[in-house]
Amino acid sequence: MLQSLADLLTYLGLIVIGIFVWAALSPFEVMGWWAGWFGDKIYDGGVAPGHEARAAHSNPDAYLIFMSGVGKATGETLSYREQEFLRRLGAAMPRLVIIDDLFPYSVNNLPLTGQPFFARLWRWALQRKLHGPKLAGYLINLRNIWQIMISADRRYGPMYNQALADVMLHGLLRYHYDLAAHKPVFVMGYSGAGQLAVGPVIYLKEWLQSPVYIVSLGGVFASDPSLMAADHVYHLQGKRDRVHRYGYLAPGRWPMSVASDWNRAKRQGRVTEVDMGDVGHTGRGGYLDHKRIGVDGISDMDRTVQVLQGIIERHLEAPAPALPLPAHSASPLLSLPPEMMPPA
């Protein structure tokens, strides 16, 4: 009995050590990108023909970049609820271009299943996540959580967020975003992708010189300089959603941190916290549940679609002027991506 317990504790100790080693090595990817080891290539599969949610319109009103939570292994692995949500949003707003095929957990949009060294591991983990046993699939969640923490880190975050802003810009250009038209862009992060929606905005707005709005759907995010750079921040939260509260682990989100970007943005009226009612984070009874019908006769998913539609249409009717970036928030790492470099 004691021997078995000692073996168990040994295995658990090795797992914990392995997780900490993994965390310590996680920043090397973004540092390698910053050093130029990976080149300038941004991976993508092109605009999928016939896709109902994402289509490159000839004269769109606005663009929405949707990013999913930590369970993603590629830009194509949205859950069926997320796909249905975007389909309904696209039907409600036919002149909205929806970009849902970015993989924000990589500095160059390269999916985990396409990585040169560990692709087999991630393909195996993805299959376990989709078809069971699911425990092995949580390796994907853990790996992506490290990326979120890197984005929120004051040391590595500026590098990672600039890389992700480059991926977003590349995605916008793939869907025929006209840099001269200055159409509004809504960057939406669901769950853990809340931080990945927030972090890059300070760079994306500088490059586009267009209105850029952040929409957090139960998102987890830290106090970030982009909160002061965005034209407005919408944080949608349900009463039974406990996951979004993990964002308050960041000291900058605490009320006592009066000088943080989050609290300054709130005082200046740049943040709107939207009460989504008696909904949870995911699954049945969550923001994207299309089966549960409320007392108003509307499903949770349709209510989320209506709220988001109202947010977008509000700024289409009276577009906010492009607010200047706060001087103190400008990052010394800011530089134009290759897509926007003037010809030699």
C-alpha positions as CSV (number, residue, x, y, z in Angstrom):
1,M,0.0,0.0,0.0
2,L,2.7,2.5,1.0
3,Q,4.7,1.4,-2.1
4,S,1.8,2.1,-4.4
5,L,1.1,5.4,-2.7
6,A,4.8,6.4,-3.1
7,D,4.7,5.4,-6.8
8,L,1.5,7.5,-7.3
9,L,3.1,10.5,-5.7
10,T,6.2,10.1,-7.8
11,Y,4.2,10.0,-11.0
12,L,2.2,13.1,-9.9
13,G,5.4,14.9,-9.0
14,L,6.9,14.1,-12.4
15,I,3.7,15.4,-14.1
16,V,3.8,18.6,-12.1
17,I,7.5,19.1,-12.9
18,G,6.8,18.4,-16.6
19,I,4.0,21.0,-16.6
20,F,6.3,23.6,-15.1
21,V,9.1,22.8,-17.6
22,W,6.6,23.1,-20.4
23,A,5.5,26.5,-19.1
24,A,9.1,27.7,-18.9
25,L,9.8,26.7,-22.5
26,S,6.5,28.1,-23.9
27,P,7.9,31.6,-24.6
28,F,10.6,30.3,-26.9
29,E,8.1,30.1,-29.8
30,V,7.3,33.8,-29.7
31,M,10.9,34.7,-29.1
32,G,11.8,32.6,-32.1
33,W,9.2,34.4,-34.2
34,W,10.6,37.8,-33.0
35,A,14.1,36.7,-33.8
36,G,13.0,35.8,-37.4
37,W,13.7,32.1,-37.1
38,F,10.3,31.2,-38.6
39,G,10.3,33.8,-41.4
40,D,7.4,36.1,-42.3
41,K,5.0,33.4,-43.6
42,I,1.5,33.3,-42.2
43,Y,-0.3,30.0,-42.8
44,D,-3.8,29.9,-44.1
45,G,-6.1,27.7,-46.2
46,G,-7.6,30.5,-48.2
47,V,-11.3,31.6,-48.1
48,A,-13.5,28.5,-48.2
49,P,-15.9,28.7,-51.1
50,G,-19.6,28.3,-50.2
51,H,-19.0,28.8,-46.5
52,E,-22.3,30.3,-45.1
53,A,-20.7,32.2,-42.2
54,R,-17.6,33.6,-43.9
55,A,-17.8,35.1,-47.3
56,A,-15.9,38.1,-48.8
57,H,-18.7,40.6,-49.7
58,S,-18.2,43.2,-52.3
59,N,-19.4,46.1,-50.1
60,P,-19.4,45.0,-46.5
61,D,-20.5,47.1,-43.6
62,A,-18.1,45.7,-41.0
63,Y,-15.8,42.8,-40.2
64,L,-15.9,40.4,-37.3
65,I,-12.9,38.3,-36.2
66,F,-14.2,35.4,-34.1
67,M,-11.8,33.4,-31.9
68,S,-12.7,30.4,-30.0
69,G,-11.6,29.0,-26.6
70,V,-8.6,26.9,-25.5
71,G,-9.9,23.7,-27.0
72,K,-8.9,24.6,-30.5
73,A,-6.1,22.7,-32.3
74,T,-6.6,24.4,-35.8
75,G,-8.5,27.3,-37.2
76,E,-11.2,24.9,-38.4
77,T,-12.1,23.1,-35.2
78,L,-15.0,25.2,-34.0
79,S,-17.7,23.4,-32.0
80,Y,-21.1,22.8,-33.6
81,R,-22.6,25.4,-31.3
82,E,-20.0,28.0,-32.4
83,Q,-20.7,27.2,-36.1
84,E,-24.4,27.5,-35.6
85,F,-24.0,30.7,-33.7
86,L,-21.9,32.3,-36.6
87,R,-24.3,30.9,-39.2
88,R,-27.2,32.7,-37.4
89,L,-25.3,35.9,-37.0
90,G,-24.3,35.8,-40.7
91,A,-28.0,35.3,-41.6
92,A,-29.0,38.2,-39.4
93,M,-26.3,40.5,-40.8
94,P,-25.6,39.6,-44.4
95,R,-23.3,42.5,-44.9
96,L,-21.0,41.5,-42.0
97,V,-17.9,39.6,-43.0
98,I,-17.2,37.0,-40.4
99,I,-13.6,35.6,-40.1
100,D,-13.6,32.5,-38.0
101,D,-10.7,30.5,-39.4
102,L,-7.8,32.1,-37.5
103,F,-5.7,30.1,-35.0
104,P,-4.8,32.7,-32.4
105,Y,-2.7,30.2,-30.3
106,S,0.1,30.4,-32.8
107,V,2.3,33.3,-33.8
108,N,2.0,32.5,-37.5
109,N,-1.5,30.9,-37.7
110,L,0.1,27.5,-38.0
111,P,-2.3,24.9,-36.5
112,L,-1.0,22.4,-33.9
113,T,-1.6,19.5,-36.3
114,G,0.7,21.1,-38.9
115,Q,3.7,21.8,-36.6
116,P,6.9,20.3,-37.9
117,F,8.0,18.5,-34.7
118,F,4.9,17.7,-32.6
119,A,2.2,17.3,-35.3
120,R,1.7,13.7,-34.5
121,L,1.2,14.3,-30.8
122,W,-1.4,17.0,-31.5
123,R,-3.2,15.0,-34.0
124,W,-3.4,12.2,-31.5
125,A,-4.6,14.5,-28.8
126,L,-7.2,16.0,-31.1
127,Q,-8.6,12.6,-32.0
128,R,-8.8,11.7,-28.3
129,K,-10.6,15.0,-27.6
130,L,-13.1,14.4,-30.4
131,H,-13.7,10.7,-29.9
132,G,-12.4,9.9,-26.4
133,P,-10.9,9.3,-24.0
134,K,-11.0,13.1,-23.5
135,L,-8.4,13.3,-20.8
136,A,-5.5,13.2,-23.3
137,G,-7.2,15.9,-25.3
138,Y,-6.8,18.3,-22.5
139,L,-3.2,18.6,-23.5
140,I,-4.4,20.9,-26.2
141,N,-6.2,23.1,-23.6
142,L,-3.1,23.2,-21.3
143,R,-0.8,24.2,-24.2
144,N,-3.2,26.9,-25.3
145,I,-3.5,28.3,-21.8
146,W,0.2,28.9,-21.8
147,Q,-0.2,31.0,-24.9
148,I,-2.9,33.0,-23.2
149,M,-0.6,33.6,-20.3
150,I,2.2,34.7,-22.6
151,S,-0.1,37.2,-24.3
152,A,-1.0,38.7,-20.9
153,D,2.7,38.8,-19.8
154,R,4.3,42.2,-19.7
155,R,7.6,40.8,-21.0
156,Y,6.6,38.4,-23.8
157,G,3.1,39.8,-24.4
158,P,4.1,42.7,-26.7
159,M,5.9,40.3,-29.0
160,Y,3.1,37.7,-29.0
161,N,0.3,40.3,-29.5
162,Q,2.1,41.9,-32.4
163,A,2.4,38.5,-34.1
164,L,-1.2,37.9,-33.5
165,A,-2.2,41.3,-34.8
166,D,-0.2,40.4,-38.0
167,V,-2.2,37.2,-38.3
168,M,-5.4,39.2,-37.9
169,L,-4.4,41.8,-40.5
170,H,-3.5,39.0,-42.9
171,G,-6.9,37.5,-42.3
172,L,-8.7,40.8,-43.0
173,L,-6.8,41.2,-46.2
174,R,-7.6,37.7,-47.3
175,Y,-11.3,38.7,-47.0
176,H,-10.7,41.8,-49.1
177,Y,-10.6,44.4,-46.3
178,D,-10.1,47.8,-48.0
179,L,-7.5,49.7,-46.0
180,A,-8.7,53.0,-47.5
181,A,-12.4,52.4,-46.6
182,H,-11.7,52.3,-42.8
183,K,-14.6,49.8,-42.2
184,P,-15.1,49.0,-38.5
185,V,-13.5,45.8,-37.1
186,F,-14.9,43.9,-34.2
187,V,-12.5,41.5,-32.5
188,M,-14.4,38.9,-30.6
189,G,-12.9,36.4,-28.1
190,Y,-14.9,33.6,-26.5
191,S,-13.8,32.1,-23.2
192,G,-10.0,31.9,-23.0
193,A,-9.6,33.7,-26.3
194,G,-10.8,36.9,-24.6
195,Q,-7.1,37.8,-23.8
196,L,-6.2,37.0,-27.4
197,A,-8.9,39.4,-28.6
198,V,-7.7,42.1,-26.3
199,G,-3.9,42.0,-26.6
200,P,-3.4,42.6,-30.3
201,V,-5.8,45.5,-30.7
202,I,-3.2,48.2,-29.9
203,Y,-1.2,47.1,-32.9
204,L,-4.1,46.3,-35.2
205,K,-5.6,49.7,-34.7
206,E,-2.3,51.5,-35.3
207,W,-2.0,49.7,-38.6
208,L,-5.6,50.0,-39.8
209,Q,-6.3,53.5,-38.6
210,S,-9.9,52.3,-38.4
211,P,-12.4,51.9,-35.6
212,V,-11.6,48.7,-33.7
213,Y,-13.9,47.3,-31.1
214,I,-13.3,44.4,-28.6
215,V,-16.1,42.0,-27.8
216,S,-15.5,39.5,-25.0
217,L,-18.1,36.6,-24.8
218,G,-17.4,35.3,-21.3
219,G,-13.8,36.1,-22.0
220,V,-10.9,35.8,-19.7
221,F,-8.4,38.6,-20.0
222,A,-6.0,40.7,-18.0
223,S,-5.5,44.5,-17.8
224,D,-3.9,45.2,-21.1
225,P,-2.9,48.5,-22.9
226,S,-5.2,47.6,-25.7
227,L,-8.2,48.3,-23.4
228,M,-7.2,52.0,-23.7
229,A,-6.5,51.7,-27.4
230,A,-9.8,50.1,-28.6
231,D,-12.7,52.4,-29.5
232,H,-14.8,50.5,-27.1
233,V,-14.8,47.2,-25.1
234,Y,-17.9,45.1,-24.6
235,H,-17.7,42.3,-22.0
236,L,-20.7,39.9,-22.2
237,Q,-21.1,37.9,-19.0
238,G,-23.7,35.5,-17.6
239,K,-24.8,35.2,-14.0
240,R,-23.9,31.5,-13.9
241,D,-20.6,31.9,-15.8
242,R,-17.8,31.3,-13.4
243,V,-15.0,31.0,-16.1
244,H,-14.9,34.7,-17.0
245,R,-14.1,35.5,-13.4
246,Y,-10.7,33.9,-13.8
247,G,-9.7,37.2,-15.4
248,Y,-9.8,38.8,-11.9
249,L,-6.7,36.7,-11.0
250,A,-4.8,39.4,-12.9
251,P,-4.1,42.2,-10.3
252,G,-4.8,44.9,-12.9
253,R,-8.5,43.8,-12.9
254,W,-8.8,44.4,-9.1
255,P,-10.7,47.6,-8.1
256,M,-7.8,48.7,-5.9
257,S,-5.5,48.9,-9.0
258,V,-6.8,52.3,-9.8
259,A,-4.1,53.1,-12.3
260,S,-4.4,49.9,-14.4
261,D,-5.6,50.1,-18.0
262,W,-8.7,48.2,-17.1
263,N,-9.8,50.6,-14.4
264,R,-8.8,53.6,-16.3
265,A,-10.8,52.4,-19.3
266,K,-13.9,51.8,-17.1
267,R,-13.6,55.3,-15.6
268,Q,-13.4,56.8,-19.1
269,G,-16.5,55.0,-20.3
270,R,-14.6,52.8,-22.7
271,V,-16.0,49.6,-21.2
272,T,-19.5,48.2,-21.3
273,E,-20.3,45.2,-19.2
274,V,-23.4,43.4,-20.6
275,D,-25.5,41.2,-18.3
276,M,-26.5,38.2,-20.4
277,G,-28.9,36.9,-17.8
278,D,-29.1,33.5,-16.3
279,V,-26.7,31.7,-18.6
280,G,-23.5,29.7,-18.0
281,H,-20.2,29.6,-19.8
282,T,-20.6,26.7,-22.3
283,G,-22.7,23.7,-23.1
284,R,-26.3,23.4,-22.0
285,G,-27.6,26.6,-20.5
286,G,-24.6,28.5,-21.9
287,Y,-24.3,31.5,-24.2
288,L,-24.6,29.4,-27.3
289,D,-27.3,26.9,-26.3
290,H,-29.8,26.8,-29.1
291,K,-32.2,24.4,-27.3
292,R,-33.0,26.2,-24.0
293,I,-35.7,28.7,-24.4
294,G,-36.1,31.7,-22.0
295,V,-39.3,33.2,-20.7
296,D,-39.2,35.7,-23.6
297,G,-39.4,32.8,-26.1
298,I,-35.8,33.2,-27.3
299,S,-33.1,30.7,-27.1
300,D,-29.8,31.5,-25.3
301,M,-28.0,31.4,-28.7
302,D,-30.4,33.8,-30.4
303,R,-30.2,36.2,-27.5
304,T,-26.5,36.3,-27.8
305,V,-26.9,36.9,-31.6
306,Q,-29.3,39.7,-30.9
307,V,-27.0,41.3,-28.4
308,L,-24.0,41.2,-30.7
309,Q,-26.1,42.4,-33.6
310,G,-27.2,45.4,-31.6
311,I,-23.6,46.2,-30.6
312,I,-22.4,46.1,-34.2
313,E,-25.4,48.0,-35.6
314,R,-25.0,50.7,-33.0
315,H,-21.6,51.6,-34.4
316,L,-22.7,51.3,-38.0
317,E,-25.3,53.9,-37.5
318,A,-23.0,56.3,-35.6
319,P,-19.4,55.1,-36.1
320,A,-17.1,56.2,-33.4
321,P,-14.1,58.4,-34.5
322,A,-10.8,56.6,-34.5
323,L,-9.4,57.5,-31.0
324,P,-5.7,58.2,-30.8
325,L,-3.6,55.7,-29.1
326,P,-2.5,56.8,-25.6
327,A,1.1,57.8,-25.8
328,H,2.1,55.8,-22.7
329,S,0.6,52.6,-24.2
330,A,2.5,52.6,-27.4
331,S,4.9,49.7,-27.4
332,P,8.5,50.0,-28.4
333,L,8.1,46.8,-30.4
334,L,5.5,48.3,-32.7
335,S,6.5,47.9,-36.4
336,L,4.6,47.5,-39.6
337,P,3.9,43.9,-40.8
338,P,5.2,42.9,-44.2
339,E,1.7,43.2,-45.7
340,M,1.7,47.0,-45.1
341,M,5.3,47.8,-46.0
342,P,5.5,50.4,-48.8
343,P,7.1,49.1,-52.0
344,A,10.8,49.6,-52.4
